[in-house]
């Protein structure tokens, strides 16, 4: 099984990203031929600052490597290093009606939010379909809110195959198991749009300060507390062992535990998980040549497959199997 995942380089990752997206994708590499790409073409629809694009791209690569992506098993590469994907986007666009794009979630959301809609945003689902189809992907892990993109890729592949012959593998969405909502500092879902995030790569001192700012009720040290309604405990359960969870829950239900104590326990389990990865992350950013070596290797593997798929598509529509090179 070949699985594909794209990661946009648009912001520093937070604990919600780690638990909701990164950890499940890393687990998938144990049982699939995984292709993970940094989606800088997609990011360009909203991020139009060259230096930040370069910075975020490096940081995304370092993040995945530091958290456990194994380049011997998983191909990690930058989307814009695969020029075949943009040509395939055009081929797919020519078999797709504009009505489907007008119904796409990303386009409708941009309109509803009053944001300027550029052509890249409108064509976003076609590029995403090309990303999926050009690597003969069998499976695409997505949340329920992203399922439409895979369905549109399936529709485009089937329309193309119906018109030109069996060219594309029809991908299947893998709907990620529901992950508990990751609470932010204020108790709402952790999201950069709410400004309530805890960033993955904060130094230990800043990480502790953020955790200490989590909103709680006003119960004092001598009052019993309900762990099931506490934002601190909700996060703690996502990092601690079952034994640790049971022990802290028991302390909540007896006098003597202040929220400051609970926050300190949360800091300890989060720091224990992130500290070794943080060392690796900082090393990679200080040695970009190591990141480049991984991305170069991933690009070679990805382009080998992409070139073959694109050649099939070109031949099917009546083009030469591979682009002709200009004679100098």
N, C-alpha and C positions, 0 to 999 in steps of 0.2 A: 504494500500500500504506500502510495506517495501522498504526503500531506503538505499543504501550503499554508503559510501564515504571513501576513504583512504587518509591519509595525511603522506607524508614522512618526517621523522625528520632529515632533512639534512642542514637546515640553519635557521637563524633568519628571521621571516616573515617581509615583507615590505608592503607598502601601496598597491602595485599592487596585492599581495596575498590577502590582506584584502578585496579589492573591487571586485576582479575578481573571487575569490574562496570561501573565508571564509564567507562573508556576504550572498551570495546566498545559501550556504549550511545551514547556520543557519536559514534562512527563511524557508527552506524546512521542518525543524523539527516541524513547526506549523501544517503541513498537512500530515505527514507521520510517520510511525514507523521507526525511523532513527537509523542506526547502523554506527557509525563513528569510524574507527580504525587508530591507529598510525602505519604506515607501516614500521616497523623496518626491517623485512625480506627483503623488497624491497630496503631499504636504504643500506643494507649490500653489495649490488653489487658495491657500490662506496664509502661508508663511512666505513672505517675499522679501527676506533679508538674507543676503548671501552668507554673511559671516555666521549668523545664527543657524542657518541651514547646515553649514559645515560642522559647527559645534555640536548641534543636536544629533547629526548623523554619527559622529564619533562617539558621542555619549550613549546613544542607543546600542551601538555595536559593543561598546565596553560593558554596558549593563547586562546584555544577554550572556556575554562570555563570562563575566564575573559571577553571575547567578547560576551558571552550570551548563550553558550551551556547549555541546561537545562537537567541535568542528570536524572530528573524524567521522561522526555519524550524520551531522546536520550541515547542510549548505547554507551559509550566511552570506548575503551579498546585498549590494545596493541596487535598487530598482533601475536607476538611470544608467547603470553600467550594462544593461541588457537592451541594446537598441532594437532588437527584434520585437520587443513587446509593443513599441509604438506603431510599428508597421502592422502588427496583428490587430491593434486597436482599430485601425482604419478598415481593414478587411471585415471585421465584425460590425463596425458601424454601418457598413453598406448593406447588411441584411437585417437591420433593426429599425423599426418604426419610431418616430420621435415621440409618439404617445407613451411608449414604455418609459422613456427617460423623464417625461413630465410627471410620471407617477412615482418616480424613485424617491425614497425617503430623504436622501441628502439634499436633493433639489427642492423638495417641498418644504423641508425644515428651513433651508436658507431663505426661501421666499417668506415663510411665516415669520421669521425673525427679522425681516426687513433688511437682510444683508444683501450687498451687491452680489449678483449671481454671474460669475464669469463662465465662459464656455467650458473651461476645465471642470467646474463643478457640475455642469450639465452632462458632460461626457464621463463623469466619474465612474458610473457603473460599467461602461464599455471598457475603460482601462482596467478596471478590476476584473472583468471577465477575461481580458487578455492575459492578465497576471496568472489567473487560475489555469486557463486552457493551454498556455504555451509550455507548461512543464508536464503535460499529461497527468495533471493532478487527479487522483481518485477521490481524495477527501479534503474537505476544508473545514477546520474547526472554527465555529462561530458561536456567538451568543444569539439568543432569539431575535434581538434587534438587528442583527446583521444577516439573518437568513435570506432576506430578499435579494441581496447581492449575489449569493450563490444560485438562487432560483433564476435570476436574470442571466447569469453565465450559462446555466443549463439551457435556457430558452434560446440564447444566441448560438450555442453549440449545435443544438438540434435543428435550428433553422438553417445554419450553414451546412450541416451534414445532409439535410433533406435536399438542399439545392445543388450541392457540389459533390456529394459522396461522403463516405465515412472518413472524416478527417480528425475529429476531436474526440477524446475521451470525455464522457459525460460525468462530471464530478458530483459527489454527494456531500451535502452538508453534514458535519458532525456537530450536533447541538451540545455545547458544553453543559455538563451537569450544573444545576443551579448552585451558585456560590452564595453563601450568606451575604447580605448587604453589608458592605464594609463601612462602618460608621466613621464619620469625620470628627473633627474637633468639637463641632457643635451638635453632634448626634444625627445630623442629616447624612445622607449618602456621601461618602468621600468623593469630592469632585473639585477640580481646579476652578470650575465656574462658580462654586460656592466659597472658594477661598478657605477651605477647611481641611486641607490635605496635610499629611505627614510624609515628606519626601523620603525616598529610599536611601539616598546617599548623604543625608545630613551627618556631620561629625557627631560623635557620641554626646558631647555637651549640648549641642543644639537639638539633637533628637530628644534628649531628656527634657529640655525646656519646652519643646512642643507638646510632649506627652503630658507634662504637668499642667498644660493649659486646657486640657480636655474638660468640657462642661459636665458638671455633675449637679445633683441636688444639694440641699443645704444641711443634710443630716450630719450630726457631729460624731466624734470618735466613739462615744458611749452608746450610740443608737445602732440598732441592727439595721441591715440594709438588704435590699433585694438584688442579687447579682443578675437576675434575668431582665432587669430594667435599667441596667447601668451601662453607659457607653464604654467605660473603661474595661469592664468585664467582657463585653461583647468583642472587643479587640483582643483581649487576653486569650480568649478561647481559640482564636485563629492562629496563635503562635505557640501556645503551651501544650504540654503533654496531658493526657487524660488524668494522670495522677496530680499534676500541678493544678489543673482546672478544679478537680474535686476538693483539693486542699484549700484553695483560695475561696471557693464558694462557701465552704464551711466557716471560714473566718468572716465572710460577709454577714452570715446569719447569727453572729455572736457579737456582743459588745467588744470594743477595743480596736476595731479596724477603722482608720480614717481613710478618706479617699486619697490622701497623699501617699499612704502606704500601698494602696492598690495600684496607683500610678507608678510607683517605684517598681512594683512587681512586674507591671506591664513593660516598663523600660528594660528591665533585666532580660525578659524573654525575647523582646524584639532585638535588642542589642546582641544577644547571643547568636541569633540567626544571621544578622546582617554584618557583624564585625569582620568575619573572615572574608566575606564577599567584598566589603568596602576596601580592604587591603588590596585585593586583586583588581578592583575597579580603578583605584588610584594608580596602581602600577601600570595598568593598560593605558590610561590617559597620559602617563609620563613616558610611555614607550609606544607611540602610535604606529611604529613599524610593525609591531606584533599584531595590531588590529588590521593593518593593511594586508599582512600576509594571509590572515584568515579570510578577509574579504576577497582577495585576489583568487584564492583557491576556490571559494564558493562561486565566484563569478565564472571561472573556467568550467566548472561542472554545470552550472545553470545554463550558460550559453551553448554548451554542447547539445543539451536537450532542446533548448529553445530554437536553435538553428534547424534542427531536424523537423520540429513541429511546424515552424514557419515554412520550410521548404515544401512540406505536404500541402499546406494551405495555398501557397503560391501556385503550385502545379495544378491544384484543384480548380482555381479560378482562371487558369490560362496564362499565368506568368511563368517565367523561367523558374526552375526549382530553387535556385539561389540567386540573389541579386548580382547582376553583372557589374564588374568593376570597370571604371573608366580607364581607357587605354591612354597612357601618357606618351 
